[in-house]
Amino acid sequence: MTEDEQMAACFRALSHPTRARLFRLLVTDPATGASYGTLQTATGLTDATLIHHLREMERGHVVGRIRKGAFVSYRIAPALFTRTVSRALAMAGAVRLRDVA
C-alpha cells in the first residue's frame, strides 16, 4: 500500500459519524479497548452494521481486533494511525507556512 493509499484508508476509516463515535468509545480506554458486545450496546447498531464499520476501521489501521476464543474485542491501533495523522499535519503545516511567507 502506498503512502497516499494508507492516508486515504486512514481518513476513510473515520469519515462516517458512526465510526467517529466508535473511535471515541475506544479511546476512552485505549489499553483495554472494548468488547464487541460493549460496542453494540453503546451504539445500538445491528450486527451487520457494526461489523461493517469495524471492518472499515480495521482496513484503515485505526483499530485492531483481539480474539480470545469466542470473545472478540477491539482496540485503537495507534502506531500506523498516529504516523499517518502526523504526516498529514506536517503537510498541512508546510502549506500554512508557505501561505504566510
C-alpha positions as CSV (number, residue, x, y, z in Angstrom):
1,M,0.0,0.0,0.0
2,T,1.4,3.4,-0.9
3,E,1.6,6.3,1.5
4,D,-1.3,8.0,-0.3
5,E,-3.4,4.9,-0.2
6,Q,-2.7,4.5,3.5
7,M,-3.6,8.1,4.2
8,A,-6.9,7.7,2.3
9,A,-7.7,4.5,4.1
10,C,-7.0,6.0,7.5
11,F,-9.2,9.1,6.9
12,R,-11.9,7.0,5.2
13,A,-11.9,4.8,8.4
14,L,-13.1,7.9,10.4
15,S,-15.2,9.6,7.7
16,H,-18.6,8.3,9.0
17,P,-20.2,9.6,12.1
18,T,-20.7,6.1,13.4
19,R,-17.0,5.3,13.0
20,A,-16.1,8.6,14.7
21,R,-18.4,7.5,17.6
22,L,-16.7,4.1,17.8
23,F,-13.3,5.8,17.8
24,R,-14.4,8.0,20.7
25,L,-15.7,4.9,22.6
26,L,-12.4,3.1,22.1
27,V,-10.1,5.9,23.1
28,T,-11.7,6.1,26.5
29,D,-9.7,3.0,27.4
30,P,-7.0,2.6,24.7
31,A,-5.1,-0.2,26.6
32,T,-8.1,-2.4,27.1
33,G,-10.4,-1.4,24.3
34,A,-13.9,-2.6,24.3
35,S,-15.7,-5.9,23.6
36,Y,-17.9,-6.3,20.6
37,G,-20.9,-6.6,22.9
38,T,-20.0,-3.4,24.7
39,L,-19.7,-1.5,21.4
40,Q,-23.0,-2.9,20.2
41,T,-24.8,-2.0,23.4
42,A,-23.3,1.5,23.4
43,T,-24.2,2.2,19.8
44,G,-27.4,0.2,19.4
45,L,-26.2,-1.0,16.0
46,T,-27.2,-4.2,14.3
47,D,-24.6,-6.9,13.9
48,A,-24.2,-6.3,10.2
49,T,-23.9,-2.5,10.6
50,L,-21.4,-2.7,13.5
51,I,-19.3,-5.3,11.7
52,H,-19.2,-3.1,8.5
53,H,-18.0,-0.1,10.4
54,L,-15.4,-2.0,12.5
55,R,-14.0,-3.6,9.3
56,E,-13.6,-0.2,7.7
57,M,-11.7,0.9,10.7
58,E,-9.5,-2.2,10.6
59,R,-8.8,-1.6,6.9
60,G,-7.6,1.9,7.7
61,H,-5.4,0.5,10.6
62,V,-7.3,2.6,13.1
63,V,-8.4,-0.4,15.2
64,G,-7.2,-3.9,15.8
65,R,-9.2,-6.9,16.7
66,I,-8.3,-9.2,19.6
67,R,-9.8,-12.7,19.7
68,K,-9.7,-14.9,22.7
69,G,-11.8,-18.0,22.0
70,A,-15.3,-16.7,21.2
71,F,-14.6,-13.4,22.9
72,V,-13.7,-10.5,20.5
73,S,-12.6,-7.0,21.5
74,Y,-11.3,-4.0,19.6
75,R,-8.5,-1.6,20.5
76,I,-7.2,1.5,18.9
77,A,-4.1,0.6,16.8
78,P,-2.1,3.8,17.4
79,A,1.2,3.2,15.5
80,L,0.2,3.4,11.9
81,F,-2.8,5.7,12.6
82,T,-0.6,8.2,14.6
83,R,2.1,8.1,11.9
84,T,-0.4,8.8,9.2
85,V,-2.1,11.7,11.0
86,S,1.3,13.2,11.9
87,R,2.3,13.1,8.2
88,A,-0.9,14.9,7.3
89,L,-0.4,17.5,10.0
90,A,3.2,18.1,8.8
91,M,1.9,18.6,5.2
92,A,-0.8,21.0,6.4
93,G,1.8,22.9,8.4
94,A,4.1,23.2,5.4
95,V,1.3,24.6,3.3
96,R,0.4,27.1,6.1
97,L,4.0,28.2,6.4
98,R,4.2,28.7,2.6
99,D,1.0,30.7,2.6
100,V,2.2,33.0,5.3
101,A,5.6,33.7,3.7
